[in-house]
Amino acid sequence: MSASREHFSSKLGFILAAAGSAVGIGNLVGFPVSATKNGGGAFLVVYALFVIFVCLPVMMAEMAMGRSAQKDPLGAYNKLSGNSSKWRYPGFLAVLTPFMIGVFYMVITVWIFGYLVQAAIGNLDALADPSNFGQFINQTSVFYYMVGVGVLVNLILLGGVKQGIEKAAKLLMPALFVLLVGLVAYVLTLDNAIAGLRYYVVPDFSKVNASVLNGALSQAFFSLSLGMGILMTYASYISKKENIVGSAKMVAVTDSLVAFIAGLMVLPAIFSFNPNTNPAELSDSSVSMIFVYLPKIFLAMQQDIGYVGASAIAVIFFLLVFFAAITSLVSIIEVPTATLIEEKGVSRFKALLLLAGSMGILTILCTMSFGMSEWLSTMFNYGDHDPATKKSLFDFIYDVFYDTILPLNGLMVCLFVMYRWKKAKLTEELSQGAPDYAGSFTEKYVNFSLSTFIPFILALIFINTVANKFFAYNLLGF
Ligand code: PHE
């Protein structure tokens, strides 16, 4: 299989595809809003430190596993562990996780597509009505949008690594950047724009507590697409000539830069709409920011640039988020696709068909779990067991896979690479394409951190989340 394995055509193709995965919905709104609420510049510094000192080593380890094995995550764990039966489970989880997170991400991408279409056909005024979102997600039209997104993502994936994933990233990533910079340039001309920037960049270290630290790390982890088997899969499509250490740094820089620049668009827009905004009152949820709060702001821009101008700004914004979401969706579905192709020997077409069926059904069920189906909307009751806080299927997938299993997968990567595959093998793999790596400070840091405090931190987050979410027990006091 590996002789005929398709590869990215260049290092740039790989970096853009991996950055396309990393830059997602969370970068554009979630990150700037969390930063503003949690200490502005202080949050930015803490986030950057987490990216450099915790996330980058994990990213390099994931990429090294994928490239060394030249296989999907399940295959990589099997091959690199010498077919140990124990290590099949983390391999299995590293495929199940993207499958499930793909479902929850698909649901949100479908809504974004719907809002994009609605803004483009002149319905911004309806979108800006606060009651619109609740109605929109319960209309049958969401299923049409779902077909649209499903077809687009599958067409890209059907093209394979070079003609599909790489081409889409090479087109969408530069387009995303241009749209983003264009929006920032416009938004910065608005009245009171600078007031928002002040909250975003001026540090307030008094806001940084244990819970903010935990949130920042989880966000950085998710934002860099770690723990989902994605980087393992993408790195299995590069050759030994490529420099993983350098590529990982480029991906991390691109992802963080896009997140930072997005703040230069979101905060000024919020503060020009209402200069007295209290950052503490901004919603924590990206979903309510994107679908409820921001459309109001776009509509208000009609005073300056007319309804058509305001709609154009909304279209550009939703297009931007849509591009970011599509490249992330493609990356996440590629993981189970590669696994089916390699482990079950099916064709790419058949693998995609199987996934479209299975993920499609789950996506439909999740979409119905916001009220369309009473049963799906109140299916679970865990944690505090308060009957008033029943959880939907969507909540359940989010809580289990995003919040809980993601750090566990990261922990498994650290333990596997350090204690099963061993440091020497990691160094050997990372040195291919980066001859200076062996013996460098980076090597020492990566080996030390991955074998000591990074797994410790990830284990702590995992245990605390399980206690918190499922047993309503606050282990660490946050
Ligand atoms: N980094 C992505 C984001 O921030 C995470 C992700 C990747 C989510 C792929 C889903 C699919 O949105």
Boltz pocket constraint, residues with backbone or C-beta under 6 A from the ligand:
constraints:
  - pocket:
      binder: B
      contacts: [[A, 21], [A, 22], [A, 23], [A, 24], [A, 25], [A, 26], [A, 27], [A, 101], [A, 102], [A, 105], [A, 222], [A, 223], [A, 224], [A, 225], [A, 327], [A, 328], [A, 329], [A, 331], [A, 332]]
      max_distance: 6.0
